[in-house]
Amino acid sequence: MNLLRNLEIFRFLAFHLLLTLLAAVTAFVWNPAFGWFTAVLCVLFTVLHLLSTRSRYQRIAALSADLDRVLHGQDSVDLDRYEEGELAILQSEIRKMIIRLREQQQNLQQDKVYLADSIADISHQLRTPLTTINLLVSFLSEPDCSTERRLKLARELCGLLSRIDWLITALLKLSKLDAGTVQFRHETLPMAELLRQAAEPLLVPMELRDQTLTVEADGTFEGDIAWTQEALANVLKNCMEHTPSGGVISVTATETALYREIRIADTGCGIDPVDLPHIFERFYKGKDADDKSFGIGLALARRIITNQDGTIKAENRPEGGALFTIRFYPGTV
């Protein structure tokens, strides 16, 4: 009998039979009829216990088989037949485990699709400048290439390499944010100083484009200064690229009891209504996007802001131009 291979059951049966023998002998000494009755009653209880144990072990074996089928990808497994006692508790926990495993499986599948799409997007973004670099290198290798042309090609190469370097750096930052490995600091800085430092790398390009930057700020900022400056710089860079020569980019920062708000507006052509729902998506390039754009700056900005429990919204101003509204909430930052 397979049930007797279980050492625990075998020991219990041996102990139970020994008690049955002692009880029957004792009863025989007192009264033979009572002795037979005791022996039959003990044997009956022993048999019923074995049958009950065997039934329970069969249900456990069936449950184990169901789990094995789940682990091998079968979804249609009925666990409702385990209705009583400890098996019902076990069934409830197993059902929770199955739901969790399926959720993890779906998440892993989504991550695989997302990774494949991201790799395809990255390769596409890198292929264009790399193709241009190969062409420029071939032009530079021509023996009759003049010095002036070589200098021009060298400047173009430096620009392309800078673009690739920026893309790789931005993607590394995004991957850190996606992986949750970034630990945001809680720092305090006057809002005006935060905006000044964020805009400083763009002052020269704005001057070359004959653009004017105005900043009005009060209050203080609380959060991660370096990462927030990265986000603000990307938004400012986007406004700079879509503002014509002689345009104005204005930044205003205010502080209320509920939130700290930064509004960045430009006098450009605004955002196409078709692009508005997608401009924060990774690798999305709007209709008016520059050929040099990778479509990753705003995605990085939003990820940095939302990871600090902030919000960012893009819209068009009634008088023309784009408006980005960023809010940080002191209670959650």
PyMOL commands that set and color helices and strands:
alter all, ss='L'
color gray80, all
select helices_A, chain A and resi 2-5+7-30+32-71+85-140+147-179+191-208+225-241+276-278+297-306
alter helices_A, ss='H'
color red, helices_A
select strands_A, chain A and resi 187-190+212-217+220-223+248-255+260-266+311-316+322-328
alter strands_A, ss='S'
color yellow, strands_A
deselect
rebuild
show_as cartoon
